[in-house]
Amino acid sequence: MRVVTRMADRLLELIAPHSVARAADCDWECCRGYGSARYCCYYPNGSSSCGSCQSYWRCA
């Protein structure tokens, strides 16, 4: 799991400033009833950023 977190941090650093990327809480969230999930990041200032729902095996 640590490797996945590190890879997500690096990907986020490409999009967001370094200090914001490290402070963000990011994880996969299941979409309602479709067996899919989206990757969301929540920032200390109360804002959030989520991708679109994609097929995800843990949300069956």
MIDOSE-1310 file (N, C-alpha, C; in nm, 2 decimals, decimal comma, always signed):
residues 60
mrvv	+0,08/-0,12/+0,00/+0,00/+0,00/+0,00/+0,09/+0,13/+0,00; +0,20/+0,12/+0,06/+0,29/+0,23/+0,07/+0,34/+0,28/-0,07; +0,36/+0,18/-0,16/+0,41/+0,21/-0,29/+0,30/+0,28/-0,37; +0,17/+0,24/-0,35/+0,06/+0,30/-0,42/+0,05/+0,45/-0,37
trma	+0,06/+0,47/-0,24/+0,05/+0,60/-0,19/+0,16/+0,69/-0,24; +0,28/+0,64/-0,25/+0,40/+0,72/-0,30/+0,37/+0,75/-0,45; +0,32/+0,65/-0,53/+0,30/+0,68/-0,67/+0,19/+0,79/-0,68; +0,08/+0,78/-0,60/-0,03/+0,88/-0,61/+0,03/+1,02/-0,57
drll	+0,11/+1,03/-0,47/+0,17/+1,15/-0,43/+0,25/+1,21/-0,55; +0,33/+1,13/-0,62/+0,41/+1,18/-0,73/+0,32/+1,23/-0,84; +0,21/+1,15/-0,87/+0,12/+1,19/-0,97/+0,05/+1,32/-0,94; +0,01/+1,34/-0,81/-0,05/+1,46/-0,77/+0,04/+1,58/-0,77
elia	+0,17/+1,56/-0,74/+0,27/+1,67/-0,74/+0,28/+1,72/-0,88; +0,25/+1,65/-0,99/+0,26/+1,70/-1,12/+0,15/+1,80/-1,15; +0,04/+1,78/-1,08/-0,08/+1,86/-1,10/-0,09/+1,98/-1,00; -0,06/+1,95/-0,87/-0,08/+2,05/-0,77/+0,06/+2,09/-0,71
phsv	+0,07/+2,20/-0,65/+0,20/+2,24/-0,59/+0,24/+2,14/-0,48; +0,37/+2,13/-0,46/+0,43/+2,03/-0,37/+0,37/+2,03/-0,23; +0,36/+2,15/-0,17/+0,31/+2,16/-0,04/+0,16/+2,11/-0,03; +0,08/+2,14/-0,13/-0,06/+2,11/-0,13/-0,07/+1,96/-0,15
araa	+0,01/+1,90/-0,24/+0,00/+1,76/-0,27/+0,03/+1,68/-0,15; +0,13/+1,71/-0,07/+0,17/+1,64/+0,05/+0,06/+1,65/+0,15; -0,01/+1,76/+0,16/-0,11/+1,78/+0,26/-0,24/+1,72/+0,23; -0,26/+1,67/+0,11/-0,39/+1,62/+0,06/-0,41/+1,48/+0,11
dcdw	-0,53/+1,44/+0,14/-0,57/+1,31/+0,18/-0,64/+1,25/+0,06; -0,58/+1,15/-0,01/-0,63/+1,10/-0,13/-0,66/+0,95/-0,12; -0,76/+0,90/-0,18/-0,79/+0,76/-0,18/-0,90/+0,73/-0,28; -0,92/+0,60/-0,31/-1,03/+0,56/-0,40/-1,16/+0,55/-0,32
eccr	-1,27/+0,60/-0,38/-1,40/+0,59/-0,32/-1,50/+0,52/-0,42; -1,57/+0,43/-0,37/-1,67/+0,35/-0,45/-1,78/+0,45/-0,50; -1,82/+0,43/-0,62/-1,93/+0,50/-0,68/-2,06/+0,42/-0,64; -2,16/+0,49/-0,64/-2,29/+0,43/-0,59/-2,34/+0,32/-0,68
gygs	-2,33/+0,19/-0,64/-2,40/+0,08/-0,70/-2,35/+0,04/-0,84; -2,24/+0,08/-0,88/-2,20/+0,04/-1,02/-2,07/-0,05/-1,03; -2,01/-0,09/-0,91/-1,89/-0,17/-0,92/-1,78/-0,09/-0,97; -1,78/+0,04/-0,94/-1,67/+0,13/-0,99/-1,63/+0,23/-0,88
aryc	-1,52/+0,29/-0,90/-1,47/+0,39/-0,80/-1,41/+0,51/-0,87; -1,38/+0,61/-0,80/-1,31/+0,73/-0,85/-1,21/+0,77/-0,74; -1,10/+0,83/-0,79/-0,99/+0,87/-0,70/-1,02/+1,02/-0,66; -1,03/+1,04/-0,53/-1,06/+1,17/-0,48/-0,95/+1,22/-0,38
cyyp	-0,92/+1,35/-0,39/-0,83/+1,41/-0,29/-0,90/+1,52/-0,22; -0,88/+1,53/-0,09/-0,94/+1,63/+0,00/-0,83/+1,71/+0,05; -0,84/+1,84/+0,04/-0,73/+1,94/+0,08/-0,76/+2,00/+0,21; -0,66/+2,05/+0,29/-0,68/+2,11/+0,42/-0,78/+2,23/+0,41
ngss	-0,78/+2,30/+0,30/-0,87/+2,42/+0,29/-1,01/+2,39/+0,27; -1,05/+2,26/+0,27/-1,19/+2,22/+0,25/-1,23/+2,18/+0,11; -1,14/+2,21/+0,01/-1,18/+2,18/-0,13/-1,15/+2,03/-0,16; -1,20/+1,98/-0,26/-1,17/+1,84/-0,30/-1,16/+1,83/-0,45
scgs	-1,10/+1,72/-0,50/-1,09/+1,70/-0,64/-1,11/+1,55/-0,67; -1,20/+1,51/-0,75/-1,23/+1,37/-0,78/-1,23/+1,35/-0,93; -1,18/+1,23/-0,97/-1,18/+1,19/-1,11/-1,32/+1,13/-1,14; -1,33/+1,08/-1,26/-1,46/+1,01/-1,30/-1,46/+0,87/-1,25
cqsy	-1,58/+0,81/-1,24/-1,59/+0,67/-1,20/-1,53/+0,57/-1,30; -1,46/+0,47/-1,26/-1,40/+0,37/-1,34/-1,42/+0,24/-1,28; -1,42/+0,13/-1,36/-1,44/+0,00/-1,31/-1,33/-0,03/-1,20; -1,37/-0,09/-1,09/-1,28/-0,11/-0,98/-1,32/-0,24/-0,91
wrca	-1,23/-0,33/-0,90/-1,27/-0,47/-0,85/-1,31/-0,47/-0,70; -1,26/-0,37/-0,62/-1,30/-0,38/-0,48/-1,44/-0,32/-0,45; -1,50/-0,27/-0,55/-1,63/-0,21/-0,53/-1,74/-0,30/-0,60; -1,73/-0,42/-0,59/-1,83/-0,51/-0,65/-1,96/-0,52/-0,58
